[in-house]
Amino acid sequence: MSDDLIHDPQGGMPRLLEIMRRLRDPETGCPWDVAQDFSTIAPYTIEEAYEVADAIERESWGELKGELGDLLFQSVFHAQMAAERGLFTFDEVADTMSDKMVARHPHVFGDESNEKSPEQQTADWEAIKAQERAARAEKGVLDGVAQGLPALMRAVKLQKRAARVGFDWPSTDEVIDKIVEEAQELREATDPDHVEEEFGDLLFVMANLARHLDIDPEAALRAANAKFTRRFGQVEAALAAQGRRPEDSTLAEMDALWDAAKAREKAEKSRQ
């Protein structure tokens, strides 16, 4: 019966769960899958989440279906390992999320009115999350902010938590002043450890500026990465047209080609 399910193209979630169970079978499963544990799979989980974000960024909807499947498989993998240890099952994961969503949306699933502003709904959401943290005995303001988050994302979450209790600059002007201060401290640092510390401080304040400007710093940096990749590709293409490569040219020549690529992009935007 399980073989029929595994080969059923419309087997849905039960099919995927059975495939995962078979992959982890200690006697007949895949040796690589059997050898994994939570810590070895976690990096793949993070990677798959970013690939989902990348597909959305590029509006590649055909790829998005596959990337969401890859991310779902990560949840299935973790749940299977948990089930093997007697910790919890995939159904319990789904039930936990369902319970959380129902509890956090009383204006949809309960008696509260849903005629609320987005700001009020956000405030209600944070109040409910605070109650959940209290139930988990998280007493500190910053307790519960996951250590495994990408550092830039975690910085913003930490700052948001602190801002809720009034520990925040009142405007972007003060944040920018702090950036100038931290940049000067970085300039003056000489010891390698001190340089790294000051660089971290500067990044942390830059993340805070993003929060004040209502910008997602991860998204902004992804866009900057994409722009750099695009423009450097144009530099390479221009050099290739001359029968050369970047390593065969000078910095001044590449800078000139970079400026030309930048000017073309600006001209194209102005025509749109």
C-alpha positions in Angstrom: 0.0 0.0 0.0 2.8 2.4 0.8 4.4 1.7 -2.6 1.2 2.7 -4.3 1.1 5.9 -2.3 4.7 6.7 -3.0 4.1 6.5 -6.7 0.8 8.3 -6.7 1.3 11.6 -8.5 -1.6 13.1 -6.6 -0.7 11.6 -3.2 -0.3 15.1 -1.7 0.9 15.5 1.9 0.5 11.8 2.9 2.8 10.8 0.0 5.5 13.2 1.0 5.4 12.1 4.6 5.7 8.4 3.5 8.6 9.2 1.2 10.4 10.9 4.1 9.7 8.0 6.4 11.1 5.6 3.9 14.2 7.7 3.3 14.9 7.6 7.0 14.4 3.9 7.4 17.5 2.6 9.1 17.6 -0.6 7.1 16.3 0.3 3.6 16.5 4.0 3.5 19.0 6.4 1.9 22.3 6.3 3.9 22.8 10.1 3.6 19.3 10.8 4.9 19.6 8.3 7.7 22.9 9.9 8.8 21.5 13.4 9.2 20.3 15.1 12.4 18.7 18.4 13.3 22.0 20.3 13.3 23.1 19.1 9.9 19.8 19.8 8.3 19.3 23.2 9.8 21.7 25.0 7.3 19.7 23.5 4.4 16.5 24.8 6.0 17.9 28.3 6.1 19.2 28.0 2.5 15.8 26.9 1.2 14.0 29.8 2.9 16.3 32.2 1.1 15.7 30.5 -2.2 12.0 31.0 -1.7 12.7 34.7 -1.1 14.9 34.8 -4.2 12.2 33.3 -6.4 9.7 35.9 -5.1 12.2 38.7 -5.6 12.6 37.7 -9.3 8.8 37.0 -9.6 9.7 33.6 -10.9 6.4 32.0 -10.0 7.2 28.7 -11.8 10.3 28.3 -9.7 8.5 29.4 -6.5 6.3 26.2 -6.5 9.4 24.1 -6.5 11.2 26.2 -3.9 8.2 26.1 -1.6 8.2 22.3 -2.0 11.9 22.3 -1.0 11.1 24.4 2.1 8.2 22.2 3.0 10.4 19.1 2.7 12.7 20.7 5.3 9.8 20.8 7.8 8.9 17.2 6.9 12.5 16.2 7.5 12.7 17.8 10.9 9.3 16.4 11.9 10.4 12.9 10.9 13.5 13.1 13.0 11.5 14.4 15.9 8.9 11.6 15.5 11.8 9.0 15.6 12.9 10.4 19.0 9.3 10.5 20.3 9.3 14.3 20.5 6.4 15.2 18.2 4.9 14.4 14.8 4.2 16.4 11.7 0.5 16.5 12.5 1.4 18.0 15.9 3.5 20.7 14.2 0.5 21.5 12.0 -1.9 21.6 14.9 0.5 23.8 16.9 0.6 26.3 14.1 -3.2 26.2 13.6 -3.7 26.8 17.4 -1.3 29.7 17.3 -3.0 31.3 14.3 -6.5 30.9 15.8 -5.3 32.4 19.1 -3.6 35.3 17.4 -6.5 36.2 15.2 -9.5 36.6 17.6 -10.9 39.2 15.2 -11.2 36.5 12.5 -11.8 33.3 14.5 -13.3 34.7 17.7 -15.7 37.3 19.0 -13.6 40.4 18.4 -14.5 42.8 15.7 -12.3 42.7 12.6 -13.0 46.4 11.9 -9.6 47.4 13.2 -6.8 49.5 11.7 -3.6 47.7 10.7 -1.8 49.5 13.5 -4.3 48.3 16.1 -4.1 44.7 14.7 -0.3 44.9 15.0 -0.5 46.2 18.6 -2.9 43.3 19.4 -0.6 40.8 17.8 2.4 42.0 19.8 0.3 41.9 23.0 -0.7 38.3 22.3 2.9 37.3 21.5 4.0 39.0 24.8 1.5 36.8 26.7 2.9 33.7 24.9 6.5 34.7 25.9 5.3 35.1 29.5 3.8 31.7 29.4 7.2 30.3 28.3 8.8 32.1 31.3 10.7 34.5 29.0 11.1 37.4 31.4 13.7 39.6 29.6 12.6 42.0 26.8 15.0 40.3 24.4 14.3 36.7 25.4 13.1 34.5 22.6 14.8 36.3 19.7 16.3 33.3 17.9 20.0 33.0 18.0 20.1 31.2 14.7 18.6 34.1 12.7 20.8 35.8 10.1 22.7 38.5 12.1 21.2 41.4 10.2 17.6 40.1 10.7 18.3 39.4 14.4 19.6 42.9 14.9 16.4 44.4 13.7 14.3 42.1 15.8 16.4 42.9 18.9 16.0 46.7 18.2 12.2 46.3 17.7 11.9 44.6 21.1 13.9 47.3 22.8 11.9 50.0 21.1 8.7 48.6 22.5 9.8 49.6 26.0 11.1 53.0 24.9 14.8 52.2 24.3 15.1 53.9 20.9 16.2 57.0 19.2 13.3 59.4 18.6 14.1 60.1 15.0 16.4 59.1 12.1 18.6 62.2 12.7 20.0 60.7 15.9 20.6 57.4 14.2 22.5 59.0 11.4 24.6 60.9 14.0 25.4 57.6 15.6 26.4 56.2 12.3 28.9 59.0 11.8 30.2 58.4 15.3 30.6 54.7 14.8 32.3 55.2 11.4 34.8 57.5 13.1 35.5 55.0 15.8 36.0 52.4 13.1 38.5 54.7 11.3 40.4 55.1 14.6 40.5 51.5 15.5 43.9 49.7 14.9 43.8 46.4 16.8 42.1 43.7 14.6 39.7 42.7 17.4 38.8 46.3 18.0 38.3 46.9 14.2 35.9 43.9 14.1 34.0 45.2 17.1 33.6 48.7 15.7 32.6 47.3 12.3 29.9 45.2 14.1 28.7 48.3 15.9 28.4 50.2 12.6 26.4 47.4 11.0 24.1 47.3 14.0 23.4 51.0 13.8 22.8 50.7 10.0 20.2 48.0 10.7 18.6 50.4 13.2 18.5 53.1 10.5 16.8 50.6 8.2 14.2 50.0 10.9 13.6 53.7 11.4 13.2 54.2 7.6 10.8 51.2 7.5 13.2 49.3 5.2 14.0 45.6 5.3 17.8 45.6 5.4 18.0 42.1 4.1 15.9 43.0 1.1 17.8 46.2 0.6 21.1 44.4 0.6 19.8 41.7 -1.7 18.8 44.5 -4.1 22.2 46.0 -3.8 23.8 42.6 -4.5 21.7 42.2 -7.6 22.6 45.6 -8.8 26.3 45.0 -8.3 26.0 41.6 -10.1 24.1 43.2 -13.0 26.5 46.1 -13.4 29.7 44.1 -13.1 28.3 41.7 -15.7 28.0 44.7 -18.0 31.6 45.5 -17.3 32.6 42.0 -18.2 30.6 42.1 -21.3 32.1 45.3 -22.5 35.6 44.0 -21.9 34.8 40.7 -23.6 33.7 42.8 -26.7 37.3 44.1 -26.7 38.7 40.6 -26.4 39.7 41.1 -22.8 38.9 40.0 -19.3 38.7 41.9 -16.0 42.1 40.6 -14.9 43.6 42.0 -18.1 42.3 45.6 -17.4 43.1 48.3 -15.0 40.9 49.5 -12.2 40.5 52.9 -14.0 39.2 51.1 -17.1 36.8 49.0 -15.1 35.6 52.1 -13.2 34.9 53.9 -16.5 32.9 50.9 -17.8 31.0 50.7 -14.4 30.1 54.4 -14.7 28.9 53.8 -18.2 26.7 50.9 -17.1 25.3 53.0 -14.2 24.5 55.9 -16.7 22.7 53.5 -19.0 20.6 52.2 -16.2 19.6 55.7 -15.1 18.8 56.7 -18.7 16.6 53.6 -19.0 14.8 54.4 -15.8 14.1 57.9 -16.9 12.5 56.7 -20.1 10.1 54.4 -18.2 
